[in-house]
Amino acid sequence: MARGCAFLGTRYAIMAGAMTWVSERNLVSAISNAGGFGMIACGAMDPARLREEIVATRALTSKPFGVNLITMHPALLELIQVCAEEKVGHIALAGGIPSGPAIEAVKAAGAKLICFAPALAFAKKLVRSGVDALVIEGTEAGGHIGPVSTTVLAQEILPNITDVPVFVAGGIGHGEAIAAFLEMGAAGVQLGTRFVCATESVAHPKFKQAFIRAAARDAVASVQIDPRLPVIPVRALKNAGTEAFTAKQREVAGLLDTGAVDMDAAQLQIEHYWAGALRRAVVDGDIENGSLMAGQSVGMVKREEPVQAIIDELVSEAAAALARRGAQAA
């Protein structure tokens, strides 16, 4: 983990996935204080709200943490400016390939830029664009996902991208998997689902119980119903809310038919749907109609426990796995 730790400025190269409504000051600071790297999920926050969250997080930890920004946010450059003014050391641009101006703004802020690479060609392009680190996230992850599994992405990208640190994400819930990806050349890993049920997480008790009860097969990906509306699939625990998303797609497709909205506005409506549905589940505890975004590693979430215990267990499992392999090789 040495390369990842040096990049993040942490004891462990375990980066937290940015989960809207979950990855806020309490969980982010707890992860950083426990030796990992917390990441504020900006989501749909406006610049003033993001500034408030950064300041509040810094009041709870003196350790490094970052901010995750969505590339399609209409105020993206303003959000980057807030991060610059608050001297945020690491900024992740997620939800699409970032624009040139966004990359330039992050670099001008003096922050280290982290981006997500869904394929080797994109990874190479991002490195050429000046990205400082990559995350490769497989389809096993929760929330917005791509079509390729974590293990395939790791095999495709890790041997070919060595100029910058690469973090592996998607379906990781056990330290043995961390050890395997480190051996393959990863600089570290990113986990989200394992931290949802942390004691420090502000997620509603019903939301946490849904995770604890769930099996891997319960975390399913949404289906795109209209080829004109290229919706990024979302993985979540199946409930009435997943059915409601299908209806929402039909509604937005109808608006496209009549010319009431253009493509950008249509996709923004989809994003707002997910943000609202996720809030109903995480904050209000409506686990039937809200969105229970979860990765397939949800089957490995067994209890509510402190962040420190989660990280210690992951590190202990990874160290034990590497020791066993070393002994067997010897």
N, C-alpha and C positions, 0 to 999 in steps of 0.2 A: 504493500500500500504506500510505499515511500513517495512515489511520484504524485499520487493523488493527494496525500497528506500535505505535501509541500505546496501544491497548487491551491488547496482549500485553506491551508493554515490551521489544520485540525490534527487531533490525535489519531483519529481513524478516518479513512477515506470512505465514509458512509454518508452519502448525501440524501437528504430527505426529499421525496417527491413533493411538488407544490400542489396541494389539494385545496381548492376553493372552499371557504368557510371553515376549513379544518386547520390549514397551515397558517395560523395567526400567531400573535405574540407569545402566547403561553406555550404552545407546542414547539414553535421555532426556537425559542430561547432554551427550552428544556433539552432539545436535541443538541444544540450547540454546547450547552453546559455539560452534557454527558460525553462529549468528545466527538460527536458527529458534526454535520453541517446542516443547520436549519435553513429553510427556504420559504420566505413569505410568498404566498400565492396572491398576487395582485388581483387577478380575475377582472371583474368589472369595476374595481375601485376607481374613483376619480383621483386626480393628483393630490388634493388636500387630504383625502382619506388615506392614501398610501403614505404620505408624509407622517401622518399621525401614527400609523402602524409601525413604521420604521423607528420612530422616536420611542414608542412604547416598548418595542422589542429590545432596543439598545439599553433601556432602563433595567431590563431583566437579565441581560448577559453582557459580558465584556468580550465574549468569544466571537469569532467570525460567523456571519450568516449572509445570505444573499436574498435577492428579490427575483421572482419569476414574473415576466411580463408577457402578455398575449400579443402576437404580432398584428392581429387585426383590430386591436383596441384603437378607437378613433383618436385618442389622446396619447398615443404611444410616445411621441417625442417629448411631450410634456412630462410624462411619467419618468422617462429616462433622465430628464433634467432634474426632477425631484431626487432621484437616486444619486445624481452627481452632486447636488447641493448637500445631501445628507451623507456624502462620502461612503456610499455602499460599495464594497470591494468587489462583489461578484453579481453580475446580472445575467439571467437566463432569458433568452427570447424563444418562446414556444408557440406552437399552434400553426407553424408554417415556416417557409424559408424567409428569413428577415430581409428587408430591403436594404439597399446600400446606405441611404441616409440614417437608418436605425443603427446599423453597424458602426457607421462613422460617429454617431452621437455617443454610443457606448464607449468607443475607444477614446473619444475626446474627453469623456468623463473620467478617464483613468481607471475604469473598472475592467475586471477580467470578464470576457464574454463567453458564455456557455450556450451552445445551440444543440438542437436535436437533429440527428441524421437518420432518416428512414431507409437509406440505401447507400452503398459505397460511392456511387457517383455524386450524390448530394454531400456526403462526408468530404470528399475531395474538394468540391466546390466551396464548401464552407471554410475549409482550412486555407484555401487560396484567398478567401475573402478576409482573412485575418482573425478568425475565431480562435479563442485561446484554449477551449476544451469542448469535447463533444459528449453527448449522452446518446446511446443507442438503446431504444426502448422497444421491446417486443410486444406483440399483440396480446400477450398474457396480462399486460398491465391494466390498471383501472383507468376510468375516464376516457379521454380521446386516445384512440389507438390507431396503429397502422396494421397492415395485413400480414407482416412477416414475424415469425417467432423470434424470441430472444436468442436462442441457441444458434439459429441460422444467421441472424444479424452479426452475432459475435464471431462466427467462423468467417463471415464475409468481410467484416470491417477490421477487426483487431489486428490481423497480420499485415494489413495494408495501410493502416493509419498509425504512424509512430511519431509524427511531428508534434502532436499535441496529446495531452492526457485524454483517454476515452473511458467513460463510466458506463457500466452496463445496468440496464433496468428492465423490469417487466417479469413478474412472476417469482421474484426472489423473496423467500420467506425463511430461509435456513442458512446457517453459516457455511455448510458444505458447498452450497451453490456459489457463495461468495468466493470461497477458496478456488473453485473450479475456474471461475472467470478471471481471477487474479493470475492463475497459472497460464491462462490463455493470452494474457497480456493486458488485461484491463488495469487501469490505474486506480479503480475503485468501483463502487456500486451506488445505485440509487434505489431507495425503497420508499413506498408510500403506504400501502395497505397495512403493513405490520404496525405502523405508528398510529393508526386511527383509534385503536382501543387503548392507547396509552392513558395513564391516569391524568396526565397533564392536558390531554386533548379535550377541547370544549364541545366535542360532538355530543349530541343528545344521547342519554342513556339507552333509548330505544334503538338509535342508530348503531350504537356499539353492540347491543345485544343481537341485532341482525347479523353483524359481522361474525360474532362468536358462534352463532348457530349455523352459519352458512358453510357449505362445502364448495370445493373448487368449481364444480359443474353448475352452481347457482349463479356464477358471475358470467353473464352472457353479453354478446356484442349486439348493438342495435343494427337494424337492417335499413339500407337505403331503398326507398320505394320509387324515386323519380330520378332517371339518369341526368336530367337537366339540373338537378339540385345535388351537387357532389358533397353530400354530408359526410363529415369525418365520423366513422363509427365510434360509439361510446360503449365501454364495458361497465355494466352495473348489475347488481343483484336483481333478478327478474321479479317484477311486481306489477301492479296496475299502472304504475308510472311508465314502465317500458312500453305498454300498449298505448298510452296517451301520446307518446312520442311519435308513433306511427300516424296518429290522427293529426298531430301538429305538422308533420311533413306534408300531408295531403292539403292542409289549410294553406301552407306557404306555397305549395305548388300551384294552388288555385290563384293565389295572388300574382304569381309569375305569369299565369295564363292570361289574366286580365290586364297585365302591365301595371298593376298597382304598385309593385316594387321591382327594383332591378336585382341582379344577382347578388351584389354586395349586401344590399339591404335584406335580402332573403336569408343569406347565411348569418347575418347578424341577429335576425329573429330566432334562428335555430340556437345560436349561442345564448341568447337571453333566456330561451326556454330552459336550457340546461342549468343556467345559473339560478333561475327561479326554482326549478324542481329540486335542485341540490340543496338550496337553502331550506325548503320545506322539510327535507329529510334530516339534514344535519342540525339545523337550529331548532326547528319546531317539533321534530320527532315524528313527522308523518311518513312512516316507513311503507305505507301502502301506495300513496300517490306521489310521493317525492322520488328523487333519483338517488339510489344507493350505489354510487360509483365505487367499484371495488375491483381489484385485480384478482386473478385466479389463485393467488397466494392466500386469499381470504380463508381457505380451508386450514391454514396453518396458524390462524389467529384463534387462540384457545381461551384467553382470559384478559381481563383488564389489569394492567401492570405498569409500573413507572417506566419512563423512557430509559433511564439508566439500566434497568434490568433487561430491557429488550436489547439494547446495544451490547451490554456485557455478554449476554447469551449468544448473540450473533458472532461476536469476536471470538469467544471461547470455542464455539463450534467450528469456526473457520480455522483457528489455530490447531485444534485437535485433528481436523481433517488433513491439514498440511503435514502435521507431525506423523500421522499414520502413513501417509504416502511416502514421506521421506524415509521412514523406517523400512517400509516394504521395498523401496528402491535400493536401500543399502543392503 
